[in-house]
Structure formats: structure tokens, C-alpha cells
């Protein structure tokens, strides 16, 4: 039933068969002649509704504009009724008439269509993404309410964005949300391409994350180990892995289950990715042994879960998305380090530090921004290079590298001097 409500078809154009100006439609009144009880008839020249049998009897209210079977609208005054009828006829002449604009249930209402769109998006996007979309559309509904979506234009978007006390980045996100909404309207045949609105240009510059060098990073990770290991060793492991496996984001890491850490194959299976597709990340041998030293959990248990004795948390409950950041922040405070978030201090700092040893193309092997399906499925492409990148991310600064151009592949051979650092 809901899908039927969302299915629209653009109305057929109403054109005067004689090729002249449209004169269809008329005005009626629910009033009757007081003498004979007859129906009043609209006379356009005399601008009124009169009884054919008693011309002095005239309707004074309860007017109705009727335009075929498509439009029936009540008006308080004759002037309102005439303006409405004239407007409809003008739209017919211009070939822009759309009966939905005049329906009582307002099917083209921005507020009504927004509610329907959000119901669909709720099933398609992550909870956090849906929350943002709902917030953006709620602000727009406050501004535009039940306005016809075809009437919302460039100036409305511009005025709306100028009225908000938010960052340019947030405005850009809102613009993307609105563009997605109007694209949906076009795909559903609610509007035609010519009715797709223009959007203002929003320029913004992303702020730079504060990054740290490898020495500082290793000091923070060691402090995390000191203050959290007795509570749950996986707190330290998670933060250490974020600094090493730069292909994995914090939100992706904490959602992994026991079965996703496939020790036999030596890979992490990352299911909940930003890109919406699975990726396989090879694991360093030392981390394989580290995981094997821990008690084995049931396959569908979250790997990063709370243990007994944690205040406010049930044993087995998964880490929240900000739980690792909580411990990272505490370690930074203990060391007097300010302004470094978990993402910037681990993944971003490690990737930046690698620039002195590797080319951007080589680093992409570790971040896995350019892997193909064959690699994802069978772990055969660049997995060795990715492991070398992870070794560098853990070892720190004392590294030399040479590139061996073999016949089959470019294999990055790394030579670590003075022992590196970091450990397990």
C-alpha cells in the first residue's frame, strides 16, 4: 500500500482541441435560487453566477471551481474562484498544467514527500547517516513546510543556507542531502527533469587533523597499555592495530566479530566499511600469535567486547564507537598531549609518517583505497606489499627501502636497521 502512494505518473497535458486559448472549466455554487431552487450558472462577461430563470437571483458564496474531473476546489469569494480558474487555464495554455497541484491531499507537499523519502532512507543507510539526513530535512521542513516541491528554487536554498549558524561543511552535506532527495523525486516521476532545481555553490575547506610523530604515537599506545591492560587487553590491541593497519577505520574495527579475525588465512575480514563492501586486511604474524594467546570466543561474538568488572557495562557487550577514543584521550591527558584525536593520532599519523619512506601509490596499497575484487576475494594481489606497509607503520623511523622491479610484480623489499621499535 505504501509503495502505491509513492508511485506517481505525470498527468497528461490538457490542450484545447481547437488550438486556441483554453476555456475549459467553470465556477459553480452550492447555493440555489431562492425562487425556483434552480442551479446558478456562471456568466463570465457579467462576472457572476445567475439563475437562468430568474436573472436577478445571484449566488453570493460557497463557490466551487471545477476543471474536468481533475480539479475541484472551494473558494470563499468569486474573485478567488476566478483567479484560480484563470490560472489553471493559463497553465493549460503553457502546457504546464499538473492536476496534483490542486489536489486536497497535497501530494507534492515538501513535508509529505520528505516523510516518505526518509522512510526509504532509513532502510538503506546506516543509523548515524539516517540521523543526519533526518536532522537536515527537519530543518528544511521548518522553513518550507507544505510548499510544492516544484516551487522550491535556487533562491530558497540560498536563503535557507544563509539562515543557518552551521559550518560550510555542514551546509555542503545538507546540499548533498537535498540533491539526493530531488533526484529521488525525479526517479519516481514526481517531477520532470526540467523541474529539477539548481543549487547554490558552497565552498569549504576541511580542517587539518593534528598528527603526531611515531615516537609520540608509540608513547601514547604504551600509556594505553599501562592504564588499560589489566581491565581489558583488547583496548590496547585495538588502538595499536589502528596505528598499524591503516586500511581499517575505528568504526570498522570495533564492529568486527570473532569469526572476522581469520587466523588460518592471516587476515581481518572487515564487513562494515565506509565504502559498503567487504575488504580483507592481512595480519602481521606477531598479531596472529597475540590473538591466539587470548581465550577463544564464539564466532558471532564481537571481538572487541567488555569483560567482567567494567562499571556500567555488561560482560560481552560490544565496545561503543567512542570507547577506544575514551582510553586514547585518557592516555594523552596523562602524557600532557592535547588536541590529538584517535583517528588523527593513529591511522592518519601513521599514513603521514610513511611518506618519508614510500610513494603515495605504495601507501595506497596499505590503505586499500585501490584494491580490486580479485584481491578482496582471494588475497592474491599486493598482500605482501600491504604487509610490508604495516611493518613500516609499526617499526617507526629507522627504515631503508629499495624497489625490486621483478618480471611479475613490483615487490617492495624493506630493510630495517637498528631494530625498529614498537613490539607487540
Secondary structure, DSSP 8 states (H G I E B T S, - for coil): -HHHHH----------TTSS-----EEEES-B-TTT--BEEEETTTTEEEESS-TT-B--S-EEEEETTTEEEEESSHHHHHHHHHHHHHHHHTT---GGGG-TT-TTBHHHHHHHHHHHHHHHS-HHHHHHHHHHHHHHHHHHTT-BGGG--HHHHHHHHHT--S-HHHHHHHHHHHHHHHHHHHHTTSS-GGG------------------HHHHHHHHHHHHHHHTTT-HHHHHHHHHHHH-TTS-HHHHTT-BGGGEETTTTEEEE-S-TTSS-EEEE--HHHHHHHHTS----TTSBSSB--TT-TT--TT-B--TTHHHHHHHHHHHHHT--S--HHIIIIIHHHHHGGGTS-HHHHHHHHTSS--HHHHHH--SSHHHHHHHHHHHHH-S-EEEEEEE-SS-EEEEEEE-TT-----
